[in-house]
């Protein structure tokens, strides 16, 4: 019982954050900006080199969108364990595209300048295809990103195949990565095998996206 106490306290402590930040399932919202099986919203955003990157640049490829916040312990769980970097490398080495996106507003937790984003990539050893800056929250709102990490998978035909949490274990403990069901990895495996995605929508957990309010 004593060994369970820290984990129980951890769950209780983060419960409020998880509930507050959980994203609604897209099919449950009539005003949702995205719809499973349909083309996802097009967008353009500047990367940390100042170049405008458009979703349409990657037609014919499987694309992963990852909303991040370098001050969020839920994001930290996946980077400190090496989980996110492993997924990034596995996907990009297979020919896919991985776009990491920061939608926090200036002055808010998770906002990064290009130099700060480069420092985060170096510190974590992250390997996305590109890092996009969305300080006005335009791209985040298009994809109803409410929590970090918020994950989206777009198939080669240009259809939304998955949206929601990275896995089924809403904790900040890196040890939980080993036993969690990784929804993103499962979706990518099924798409690579030519199969439909079994679990296509879940509730994202993590820290709320700190959008610009005015």
ABEGO torsion letter per residue (X at the ends): XAAAAAAAAAAAAAAAAAAAABBBBAAABAABABBBGBBBBBBBBBBAAGBBBBAAAABGBBBBBBBBBAABAAAAAAAAAGAAAAAAAAAAAAGBBBBBBBABBBGBBGBBBAAAAAAAAAAAGBBBABBBBBAAGAAAAAAGBABOBBBBBBBAAGBBABBEBABABBBABAAAAAABBBAAAAAAAAAAAGBBBABABBBBBEBBBBBBAX
